[in-house]
Amino acid sequence: MTLRKWTTLILIALTIGHSSVSLAQQSQQSGKSFKRGVATILFSTLGGAVLGLSTLSFYGDPEEHTENISTGALLGLLAGAGYLVYDSSRPPQGSYDISQSFEDQMKNKRALANAKAPVVISYQFDF
């Protein structure tokens, strides 16, 4: 391995270590965040590897350039870890309870439907 790849691996380890700390803090809030983080890194790595694989068709001798696959996977891993760090650094968004709002709207609609319409025109015949 070259010095460039070792440096990149060290940076990845530090980035994932930082994101795992923030993921541990988030996992107290919701149990799915750790699984989501692992899935994000996994799929971005696979996506990068596929993009690296797709570049082989542009070379006359593709077997000489198979390092594009590992480079693409590495870039995908960095992108996934970077996204996790970015996502975990944002403040949590407040949740909006839509069910309560929907229930209030339905009560208002039922009340309007059950209310009698005011009399606009009145006819009275006396014989």
N, CA, C and O atoms as a GROMACS GRO file, in nm:
protein
  508
    1MET      N    1   0.084  -0.119   0.000
    1MET     CA    2   0.000   0.000   0.000
    1MET      C    3   0.088   0.124   0.000
    1MET      O    4   0.195   0.128   0.060
    2THR      N    5   0.039   0.223  -0.068
    2THR     CA    6   0.115   0.347  -0.076
    2THR      C    7   0.086   0.435   0.045
    2THR      O    8  -0.008   0.409   0.121
    3LEU      N    9   0.165   0.536   0.061
    3LEU     CA   10   0.149   0.629   0.172
    3LEU      C   11   0.014   0.701   0.162
    3LEU      O   12  -0.049   0.731   0.264
    4ARG      N   13  -0.029   0.728   0.041
    4ARG     CA   14  -0.157   0.796   0.022
    4ARG      C   15  -0.273   0.711   0.073
    4ARG      O   16  -0.364   0.763   0.137
    5LYS      N   17  -0.271   0.582   0.045
    5LYS     CA   18  -0.379   0.495   0.090
    5LYS      C   19  -0.376   0.478   0.242
    5LYS      O   20  -0.482   0.471   0.304
    6TRP      N   21  -0.256   0.470   0.302
    6TRP     CA   22  -0.248   0.459   0.447
    6TRP      C   23  -0.301   0.584   0.515
    6TRP      O   24  -0.371   0.577   0.616
    7THR      N   25  -0.267   0.699   0.459
    7THR     CA   26  -0.316   0.824   0.514
    7THR      C   27  -0.468   0.831   0.504
    7THR      O   28  -0.535   0.876   0.596
    8THR      N   29  -0.520   0.788   0.393
    8THR     CA   30  -0.664   0.787   0.374
    8THR      C   31  -0.731   0.692   0.472
    8THR      O   32  -0.835   0.726   0.529
    9LEU      N   33  -0.675   0.575   0.493
    9LEU     CA   34  -0.732   0.480   0.589
    9LEU      C   35  -0.731   0.536   0.731
    9LEU      O   36  -0.826   0.514   0.806
   10ILE      N   37  -0.626   0.606   0.768
   10ILE     CA   38  -0.620   0.667   0.901
   10ILE      C   39  -0.727   0.775   0.915
   10ILE      O   40  -0.793   0.785   1.019
   11LEU      N   41  -0.745   0.856   0.810
   11LEU     CA   42  -0.849   0.958   0.813
   11LEU      C   43  -0.988   0.896   0.822
   11LEU      O   44  -1.076   0.949   0.890
   12ILE      N   45  -1.009   0.784   0.755
   12ILE     CA   46  -1.138   0.714   0.762
   12ILE      C   47  -1.162   0.664   0.903
   12ILE      O   48  -1.272   0.679   0.956
   13ALA      N   49  -1.061   0.604   0.962
   13ALA     CA   50  -1.076   0.552   1.098
   13ALA      C   51  -1.110   0.664   1.196
   13ALA      O   52  -1.195   0.646   1.283
   14LEU      N   53  -1.045   0.779   1.181
   14LEU     CA   54  -1.076   0.892   1.269
   14LEU      C   55  -1.217   0.945   1.246
   14LEU      O   56  -1.288   0.979   1.340
   15THR      N   57  -1.256   0.951   1.120
   15THR     CA   58  -1.390   1.001   1.087
   15THR      C   59  -1.497   0.907   1.139
   15THR      O   60  -1.596   0.952   1.197
   16ILE      N   61  -1.478   0.778   1.119
   16ILE     CA   62  -1.577   0.682   1.167
   16ILE      C   63  -1.579   0.680   1.319
   16ILE      O   64  -1.685   0.665   1.379
   17GLY      N   65  -1.464   0.697   1.381
   17GLY     CA   66  -1.461   0.704   1.527
   17GLY      C   67  -1.540   0.823   1.578
   17GLY      O   68  -1.613   0.812   1.677
   18HIS      N   69  -1.525   0.937   1.512
   18HIS     CA   70  -1.600   1.056   1.552
   18HIS      C   71  -1.749   1.035   1.529
   18HIS      O   72  -1.831   1.071   1.614
   19SER      N   73  -1.784   0.976   1.416
   19SER     CA   74  -1.926   0.957   1.387
   19SER      C   75  -1.987   0.851   1.478
   19SER      O   76  -2.106   0.858   1.508
   20SER      N   77  -1.908   0.752   1.522
   20SER     CA   78  -1.964   0.651   1.611
   20SER      C   79  -1.995   0.711   1.747
   20SER      O   80  -2.090   0.668   1.813
   21VAL      N   81  -1.915   0.811   1.791
   21VAL     CA   82  -1.945   0.878   1.917
   21VAL      C   83  -2.076   0.955   1.904
   21VAL      O   84  -2.161   0.948   1.993
   22SER      N   85  -2.092   1.027   1.795
   22SER     CA   86  -2.216   1.101   1.777
   22SER      C   87  -2.333   1.007   1.753
   22SER      O   88  -2.446   1.037   1.792
   23LEU      N   89  -2.308   0.893   1.688
   23LEU     CA   90  -2.415   0.795   1.670
   23LEU      C   91  -2.455   0.734   1.803
   23LEU      O   92  -2.572   0.704   1.825
   24ALA      N   93  -2.358   0.715   1.893
   24ALA     CA   94  -2.392   0.661   2.024
   24ALA      C   95  -2.480   0.759   2.101
   24ALA      O   96  -2.570   0.718   2.175
   25GLN      N   97  -2.454   0.888   2.084
   25GLN     CA   98  -2.538   0.987   2.149
   25GLN      C   99  -2.677   0.987   2.088
   25GLN      O  100  -2.777   1.003   2.159
   26GLN      N  101  -2.685   0.969   1.959
   26GLN     CA  102  -2.814   0.966   1.894
   26GLN      C  103  -2.890   0.838   1.923
   26GLN      O  104  -3.013   0.838   1.925
   27SER      N  105  -2.819   0.728   1.947
   27SER     CA  106  -2.887   0.601   1.968
   27SER      C  107  -2.965   0.601   2.098
   27SER      O  108  -3.056   0.520   2.115
   28GLN      N  109  -2.931   0.692   2.189
   28GLN     CA  110  -3.012   0.705   2.309
   28GLN      C  111  -3.148   0.763   2.273
   28GLN      O  112  -3.248   0.733   2.339
   29GLN      N  113  -3.153   0.845   2.170
   29GLN     CA  114  -3.278   0.905   2.129
   29GLN      C  115  -3.361   0.810   2.044
   29GLN      O  116  -3.482   0.798   2.064
   30SER      N  117  -3.299   0.742   1.950
   30SER     CA  118  -3.371   0.646   1.867
   30SER      C  119  -3.280   0.528   1.838
   30SER      O  120  -3.162   0.545   1.810
   31GLY      N  121  -3.336   0.409   1.844
   31GLY     CA  122  -3.257   0.288   1.828
   31GLY      C  123  -3.218   0.260   1.685
   31GLY      O  124  -3.128   0.178   1.661
   32LYS      N  125  -3.281   0.323   1.589
   32LYS     CA  126  -3.256   0.293   1.449
   32LYS      C  127  -3.140   0.372   1.390
   32LYS      O  128  -3.096   0.342   1.278
   33SER      N  129  -3.090   0.472   1.461
   33SER     CA  130  -2.989   0.560   1.401
   33SER      C  131  -2.857   0.487   1.376
   33SER      O  132  -2.790   0.515   1.277
   34PHE      N  133  -2.818   0.394   1.464
   34PHE     CA  134  -2.693   0.320   1.442
   34PHE      C  135  -2.704   0.233   1.318
   34PHE      O  136  -2.613   0.229   1.235
   35LYS      N  137  -2.816   0.162   1.305
   35LYS     CA  138  -2.836   0.078   1.187
   35LYS      C  139  -2.840   0.162   1.059
   35LYS      O  140  -2.787   0.123   0.956
   36ARG      N  141  -2.903   0.278   1.069
   36ARG     CA  142  -2.908   0.367   0.954
   36ARG      C  143  -2.771   0.418   0.915
   36ARG      O  144  -2.740   0.430   0.796
   37GLY      N  145  -2.689   0.447   1.014
   37GLY     CA  146  -2.554   0.494   0.987
   37GLY      C  147  -2.468   0.387   0.922
   37GLY      O  148  -2.394   0.415   0.828
   38VAL      N  149  -2.479   0.264   0.971
   38VAL     CA  150  -2.404   0.154   0.911
   38VAL      C  151  -2.451   0.130   0.768
   38VAL      O  152  -2.370   0.106   0.678
   39ALA      N  153  -2.582   0.136   0.747
   39ALA     CA  154  -2.636   0.116   0.612
   39ALA      C  155  -2.592   0.227   0.519
   39ALA      O  156  -2.564   0.202   0.401
   40THR      N  157  -2.586   0.349   0.568
   40THR     CA  158  -2.541   0.461   0.486
   40THR      C  159  -2.397   0.441   0.440
   40THR      O  160  -2.365   0.460   0.323
   41ILE      N  161  -2.310   0.403   0.533
   41ILE     CA  162  -2.170   0.381   0.498
   41ILE      C  163  -2.157   0.263   0.403
   41ILE      O  164  -2.081   0.268   0.306
   42LEU      N  165  -2.230   0.156   0.429
   42LEU     CA  166  -2.221   0.037   0.345
   42LEU      C  167  -2.267   0.066   0.202
   42LEU      O  168  -2.198   0.030   0.106
   43PHE      N  169  -2.380   0.131   0.187
   43PHE     CA  170  -2.433   0.155   0.053
   43PHE      C  171  -2.351   0.260  -0.022
   43PHE      O  172  -2.337   0.252  -0.144
   44SER      N  173  -2.298   0.359   0.048
   44SER     CA  174  -2.215   0.456  -0.022
   44SER      C  175  -2.084   0.392  -0.065
   44SER      O  176  -2.030   0.428  -0.170
   45THR      N  177  -2.031   0.298   0.014
   45THR     CA  178  -1.909   0.227  -0.026
   45THR      C  179  -1.936   0.140  -0.148
   45THR      O  180  -1.857   0.138  -0.243
   46LEU      N  181  -2.047   0.069  -0.146
   46LEU     CA  182  -2.083  -0.014  -0.262
   46LEU      C  183  -2.108   0.072  -0.386
   46LEU      O  184  -2.068   0.035  -0.497
   47GLY      N  185  -2.171   0.185  -0.368
   47GLY     CA  186  -2.195   0.275  -0.481
   47GLY      C  187  -2.065   0.327  -0.539
   47GLY      O  188  -2.050   0.335  -0.661
   48GLY      N  189  -1.970   0.362  -0.452
   48GLY     CA  190  -1.840   0.407  -0.501
   48GLY      C  191  -1.765   0.298  -0.575
   48GLY      O  192  -1.700   0.325  -0.676
   49ALA      N  193  -1.775   0.174  -0.524
   49ALA     CA  194  -1.709   0.062  -0.592
   49ALA      C  195  -1.771   0.037  -0.729
   49ALA      O  196  -1.699   0.008  -0.825
   50VAL      N  197  -1.902   0.049  -0.739
   50VAL     CA  198  -1.968   0.030  -0.869
   50VAL      C  199  -1.927   0.141  -0.966
   50VAL      O  200  -1.905   0.115  -1.084
   51LEU      N  201  -1.917   0.264  -0.916
   51LEU     CA  202  -1.871   0.372  -1.003
   51LEU      C  203  -1.727   0.351  -1.047
   51LEU      O  204  -1.692   0.380  -1.161
   52GLY      N  205  -1.643   0.301  -0.957
   52GLY     CA  206  -1.506   0.270  -0.994
   52GLY      C  207  -1.500   0.158  -1.096
   52GLY      O  208  -1.417   0.160  -1.188
   53LEU      N  209  -1.587   0.060  -1.081
   53LEU     CA  210  -1.594  -0.051  -1.176
   53LEU      C  211  -1.640  -0.003  -1.312
   53LEU      O  212  -1.595  -0.054  -1.415
   54SER      N  213  -1.730   0.093  -1.314
   54SER     CA  214  -1.782   0.141  -1.442
   54SER      C  215  -1.678   0.218  -1.522
   54SER      O  216  -1.693   0.234  -1.644
   55THR      N  217  -1.573   0.266  -1.457
   55THR     CA  218  -1.470   0.339  -1.531
   55THR      C  219  -1.378   0.245  -1.609
   55THR      O  220  -1.305   0.291  -1.698
   56LEU      N  221  -1.379   0.117  -1.579
   56LEU     CA  222  -1.289   0.023  -1.645
   56LEU      C  223  -1.318   0.008  -1.794
   56LEU      O  224  -1.229  -0.027  -1.872
   57SER      N  225  -1.441   0.035  -1.834
   57SER     CA  226  -1.475   0.019  -1.976
   57SER      C  227  -1.411   0.126  -2.064
   57SER      O  228  -1.412   0.113  -2.186
   58PHE      N  229  -1.356   0.230  -2.006
   58PHE     CA  230  -1.295   0.337  -2.083
   58PHE      C  231  -1.148   0.312  -2.113
   58PHE      O  232  -1.086   0.390  -2.185
   59TYR      N  233  -1.092   0.205  -2.060
   59TYR     CA  234  -0.951   0.174  -2.082
   59TYR      C  235  -0.936   0.062  -2.182
   59TYR      O  236  -1.023  -0.024  -2.194
   60GLY      N  237  -0.826   0.064  -2.255
   60GLY     CA  238  -0.797  -0.043  -2.350
   60GLY      C  239  -0.764  -0.174  -2.278
   60GLY      O  240  -0.808  -0.280  -2.321
   61ASP      N  241  -0.689  -0.167  -2.169
   61ASP     CA  242  -0.657  -0.283  -2.087
   61ASP      C  243  -0.715  -0.261  -1.948
   61ASP      O  244  -0.648  -0.207  -1.860
   62PRO      N  245  -0.841  -0.303  -1.926
   62PRO     CA  246  -0.904  -0.274  -1.797
   62PRO      C  247  -0.840  -0.347  -1.680
   62PRO      O  248  -0.849  -0.300  -1.566
   63GLU      N  249  -0.774  -0.461  -1.705
   63GLU     CA  250  -0.714  -0.535  -1.594
   63GLU      C  251  -0.595  -0.461  -1.533
   63GLU      O  252  -0.550  -0.496  -1.424
   64GLU      N  253  -0.544  -0.362  -1.601
   64GLU     CA  254  -0.434  -0.283  -1.547
   64GLU      C  255  -0.483  -0.170  -1.457
   64GLU      O  256  -0.402  -0.106  -1.390
   65HIS      N  257  -0.612  -0.145  -1.454
   65HIS     CA  258  -0.666  -0.032  -1.379
   65HIS      C  259  -0.771  -0.077  -1.277
   65HIS      O  260  -0.867  -0.004  -1.252
   66THR      N  261  -0.754  -0.192  -1.220
   66THR     CA  262  -0.851  -0.241  -1.121
   66THR      C  263  -0.845  -0.164  -0.989
   66THR      O  264  -0.932  -0.180  -0.904
   67GLU      N  265  -0.742  -0.082  -0.972
   67GLU     CA  266  -0.736  -0.001  -0.849
   67GLU      C  267  -0.846   0.105  -0.848
   67GLU      O  268  -0.873   0.164  -0.744
   68ASN      N  269  -0.909   0.130  -0.963
   68ASN     CA  270  -1.021   0.224  -0.967
   68ASN      C  271  -1.137   0.176  -0.881
   68ASN      O  272  -1.210   0.257  -0.824
   69ILE      N  273  -1.153   0.044  -0.870
   69ILE     CA  274  -1.261  -0.011  -0.788
   69ILE      C  275  -1.237   0.022  -0.642
   69ILE      O  276  -1.327   0.069  -0.572
   70SER      N  277  -1.114  -0.003  -0.595
   70SER     CA  278  -1.086   0.026  -0.454
   70SER      C  279  -1.085   0.176  -0.427
   70SER      O  280  -1.124   0.219  -0.319
   71THR      N  281  -1.041   0.254  -0.522
   71THR     CA  282  -1.044   0.400  -0.505
   71THR      C  283  -1.187   0.450  -0.497
   71THR      O  284  -1.218   0.536  -0.414
   72GLY      N  285  -1.273   0.397  -0.582
   72GLY     CA  286  -1.414   0.436  -0.577
   72GLY      C  287  -1.480   0.394  -0.446
   72GLY      O  288  -1.558   0.470  -0.389
   73ALA      N  289  -1.447   0.274  -0.399
   73ALA     CA  290  -1.502   0.228  -0.271
   73ALA      C  291  -1.453   0.316  -0.157
   73ALA      O  292  -1.528   0.348  -0.065
   74LEU      N  293  -1.327   0.355  -0.163
   74LEU     CA  294  -1.271   0.441  -0.060
   74LEU      C  295  -1.337   0.578  -0.060
   74LEU      O  296  -1.369   0.632   0.046
   75LEU      N  297  -1.357   0.634  -0.179
   75LEU     CA  298  -1.425   0.763  -0.187
   75LEU      C  299  -1.571   0.753  -0.141
   75LEU      O  300  -1.622   0.845  -0.078
   76GLY      N  301  -1.637   0.641  -0.172
   76GLY     CA  302  -1.773   0.621  -0.123
   76GLY      C  303  -1.778   0.609   0.027
   76GLY      O  304  -1.869   0.662   0.092
   77LEU      N  305  -1.680   0.540   0.084
   77LEU     CA  306  -1.673   0.528   0.230
   77LEU      C  307  -1.652   0.664   0.294
   77LEU      O  308  -1.716   0.696   0.394
   78LEU      N  309  -1.564   0.744   0.237
   78LEU     CA  310  -1.543   0.879   0.289
   78LEU      C  311  -1.668   0.966   0.277
   78LEU      O  312  -1.701   1.042   0.367
   79ALA      N  313  -1.736   0.953   0.164
   79ALA     CA  314  -1.858   1.032   0.145
   79ALA      C  315  -1.966   0.991   0.244
   79ALA      O  316  -2.034   1.076   0.300
   80GLY      N  317  -1.982   0.860   0.267
   80GLY     CA  318  -2.081   0.813   0.363
   80GLY      C  319  -2.048   0.855   0.504
   80GLY      O  320  -2.137   0.898   0.579
   81ALA      N  321  -1.922   0.844   0.543
   81ALA     CA  322  -1.881   0.885   0.677
   81ALA      C  323  -1.893   1.036   0.694
   81ALA      O  324  -1.934   1.085   0.799
   82GLY      N  325  -1.859   1.110   0.589
   82GLY     CA  326  -1.874   1.255   0.595
   82GLY      C  327  -2.019   1.297   0.609
   82GLY      O  328  -2.050   1.391   0.682
   83TYR      N  329  -2.106   1.228   0.538
   83TYR     CA  330  -2.249   1.259   0.551
   83TYR      C  331  -2.298   1.229   0.692
   83TYR      O  332  -2.377   1.306   0.747
   84LEU      N  333  -2.253   1.119   0.751
   84LEU     CA  334  -2.295   1.087   0.887
   84LEU      C  335  -2.248   1.192   0.986
   84LEU      O  336  -2.323   1.230   1.077
   85VAL      N  337  -2.126   1.238   0.970
   85VAL     CA  338  -2.075   1.341   1.060
   85VAL      C  339  -2.156   1.469   1.043
   85VAL      O  340  -2.192   1.534   1.142
   86TYR      N  341  -2.184   1.505   0.919
   86TYR     CA  342  -2.266   1.625   0.893
   86TYR      C  343  -2.406   1.609   0.952
   86TYR      O  344  -2.457   1.700   1.016
   87ASP      N  345  -2.466   1.493   0.929
   87ASP     CA  346  -2.602   1.470   0.975
   87ASP      C  347  -2.611   1.468   1.127
   87ASP      O  348  -2.709   1.515   1.185
   88SER      N  349  -2.509   1.414   1.192
   88SER     CA  350  -2.513   1.407   1.338
   88SER      C  351  -2.480   1.540   1.403
   88SER      O  352  -2.511   1.560   1.520
   89SER      N  353  -2.418   1.631   1.330
   89SER     CA  354  -2.384   1.761   1.388
   89SER      C  355  -2.500   1.859   1.381
   89SER      O  356  -2.498   1.962   1.449
   90ARG      N  357  -2.600   1.830   1.302
   90ARG     CA  358  -2.716   1.919   1.294
   90ARG      C  359  -2.801   1.904   1.420
   90ARG      O  360  -2.808   1.795   1.477
   91PRO      N  361  -2.866   2.010   1.464
   91PRO     CA  362  -2.954   1.998   1.581
   91PRO      C  363  -3.077   1.915   1.544
   91PRO      O  364  -3.123   1.919   1.430
   92PRO      N  365  -3.129   1.840   1.640
   92PRO     CA  366  -3.247   1.757   1.609
   92PRO      C  367  -3.367   1.845   1.579
   92PRO      O  368  -3.388   1.949   1.641
   93GLN      N  369  -3.446   1.800   1.483
   93GLN     CA  370  -3.564   1.875   1.445
   93GLN      C  371  -3.679   1.836   1.537
   93GLN      O  372  -3.693   1.720   1.576
   94GLY      N  373  -3.760   1.934   1.570
   94GLY     CA  374  -3.876   1.907   1.654
   94GLY      C  375  -3.978   1.824   1.579
   94GLY      O  376  -3.999   1.841   1.459
   95SER      N  377  -4.040   1.735   1.650
   95SER     CA  378  -4.140   1.651   1.586
   95SER      C  379  -4.276   1.719   1.594
   95SER      O  380  -4.307   1.788   1.692
   96TYR      N  381  -4.353   1.701   1.494
   96TYR     CA  382  -4.486   1.760   1.487
   96TYR      C  383  -4.587   1.648   1.494
   96TYR      O  384  -4.584   1.555   1.413
   97ASP      N  385  -4.676   1.656   1.589
   97ASP     CA  386  -4.775   1.551   1.605
   97ASP      C  387  -4.892   1.579   1.512
   97ASP      O  388  -4.984   1.654   1.544
   98ILE      N  389  -4.886   1.517   1.396
   98ILE     CA  390  -4.988   1.541   1.295
   98ILE      C  391  -5.121   1.476   1.331
   98ILE      O  392  -5.227   1.521   1.287
   99SER      N  393  -5.116   1.370   1.410
   99SER     CA  394  -5.240   1.301   1.444
   99SER      C  395  -5.332   1.391   1.526
   99SER      O  396  -5.453   1.389   1.506
  100GLN      N  397  -5.276   1.470   1.618
  100GLN     CA  398  -5.358   1.560   1.699
  100GLN      C  399  -5.421   1.667   1.612
  100GLN      O  400  -5.538   1.700   1.628
  101SER      N  401  -5.344   1.722   1.520
  101SER     CA  402  -5.395   1.824   1.431
  101SER      C  403  -5.505   1.768   1.341
  101SER      O  404  -5.607   1.834   1.318
  102PHE      N  405  -5.483   1.648   1.291
  102PHE     CA  406  -5.583   1.585   1.204
  102PHE      C  407  -5.711   1.558   1.282
  102PHE      O  408  -5.821   1.577   1.230
  103GLU      N  409  -5.697   1.513   1.405
  103GLU     CA  410  -5.815   1.484   1.487
  103GLU      C  411  -5.895   1.612   1.513
  103GLU      O  412  -6.018   1.609   1.509
  104ASP      N  413  -5.828   1.722   1.538
  104ASP     CA  414  -5.898   1.849   1.560
  104ASP      C  415  -5.970   1.894   1.433
  104ASP      O  416  -6.083   1.944   1.440
  105GLN      N  417  -5.907   1.875   1.319
  105GLN     CA  418  -5.973   1.912   1.193
  105GLN      C  419  -6.099   1.829   1.170
  105GLN      O  420  -6.201   1.881   1.126
  106MET      N  421  -6.091   1.700   1.200
  106MET     CA  422  -6.207   1.615   1.179
  106MET      C  423  -6.321   1.652   1.275
  106MET      O  424  -6.438   1.648   1.236
  107LYS      N  425  -6.289   1.688   1.398
  107LYS     CA  426  -6.393   1.732   1.492
  107LYS      C  427  -6.461   1.858   1.441
  107LYS      O  428  -6.583   1.872   1.451
  108ASN      N  429  -6.383   1.951   1.388
  108ASN     CA  430  -6.440   2.074   1.334
  108ASN      C  431  -6.530   2.046   1.214
  108ASN      O  432  -6.636   2.107   1.200
  109LYS      N  433  -6.489   1.954   1.128
  109LYS     CA  434  -6.570   1.921   1.011
  109LYS      C  435  -6.700   1.854   1.053
  109LYS      O  436  -6.806   1.882   0.996
  110ARG      N  437  -6.693   1.764   1.152
  110ARG     CA  438  -6.816   1.699   1.200
  110ARG      C  439  -6.909   1.800   1.264
  110ARG      O  440  -7.031   1.794   1.244
  111ALA      N  441  -6.853   1.893   1.339
  111ALA     CA  442  -6.938   1.995   1.402
  111ALA      C  443  -7.005   2.082   1.296
  111ALA      O  444  -7.122   2.118   1.312
  112LEU      N  445  -6.934   2.116   1.191
  112LEU     CA  446  -6.994   2.196   1.084
  112LEU      C  447  -7.099   2.118   1.007
  112LEU      O  448  -7.201   2.173   0.966
  113ALA      N  449  -7.076   1.989   0.989
  113ALA     CA  450  -7.173   1.907   0.916
  113ALA      C  451  -7.301   1.885   0.997
  113ALA      O  452  -7.409   1.878   0.940
  114ASN      N  453  -7.289   1.876   1.127
  114ASN     CA  454  -7.405   1.853   1.212
  114ASN      C  455  -7.481   1.982   1.243
  114ASN      O  456  -7.598   1.977   1.282
  115ALA      N  457  -7.417   2.094   1.226
  115ALA     CA  458  -7.484   2.221   1.254
  115ALA      C  459  -7.588   2.248   1.146
  115ALA      O  460  -7.566   2.221   1.028
  116LYS      N  461  -7.700   2.300   1.188
  116LYS     CA  462  -7.806   2.332   1.092
  116LYS      C  463  -7.776   2.467   1.027
  116LYS      O  464  -7.728   2.561   1.090
  117ALA      N  465  -7.805   2.471   0.899
  117ALA     CA  466  -7.780   2.594   0.824
  117ALA      C  467  -7.880   2.700   0.868
  117ALA      O  468  -7.996   2.668   0.894
  118PRO      N  469  -7.838   2.822   0.877
  118PRO     CA  470  -7.932   2.928   0.917
  118PRO      C  471  -8.036   2.949   0.806
  118PRO      O  472  -8.009   2.930   0.688
  119VAL      N  473  -8.152   2.988   0.848
  119VAL     CA  474  -8.260   3.012   0.753
  119VAL      C  475  -8.234   3.146   0.683
  119VAL      O  476  -8.225   3.251   0.747
  120VAL      N  477  -8.224   3.138   0.553
  120VAL     CA  478  -8.197   3.259   0.477
  120VAL      C  479  -8.328   3.319   0.425
  120VAL      O  480  -8.351   3.439   0.438
  121ILE      N  481  -8.411   3.235   0.368
  121ILE     CA  482  -8.541   3.281   0.314
  121ILE      C  483  -8.650   3.201   0.381
  121ILE      O  484  -8.640   3.078   0.393
  122SER      N  485  -8.752   3.269   0.423
  122SER     CA  486  -8.862   3.202   0.492
  122SER      C  487  -8.993   3.237   0.420
  122SER      O  488  -9.018   3.353   0.390
  123TYR      N  489  -9.076   3.136   0.395
  123TYR     CA  490  -9.206   3.153   0.334
  123TYR      C  491  -9.313   3.113   0.435
  123TYR      O  492  -9.299   3.013   0.505
  124GLN      N  493  -9.416   3.189   0.441
  124GLN     CA  494  -9.525   3.156   0.531
  124GLN      C  495  -9.657   3.188   0.458
  124GLN      O  496  -9.677   3.299   0.409
  125PHE      N  497  -9.744   3.091   0.454
  125PHE     CA  498  -9.872   3.108   0.389
  125PHE      C  499  -9.983   3.094   0.494
  125PHE      O  500  -9.984   2.997   0.570
  126ASP      N  501 -10.074   3.188   0.500
  126ASP     CA  502 -10.186   3.183   0.591
  126ASP      C  503 -10.316   3.173   0.509
  126ASP      O  504 -10.337   3.251   0.416
  127PHE      N  505 -10.402   3.079   0.544
  127PHE     CA  506 -10.531   3.064   0.477
  127PHE      C  507 -10.642   3.082   0.573
  127PHE      O  508 -10.759   3.073   0.535
   0.00000   0.00000   0.00000
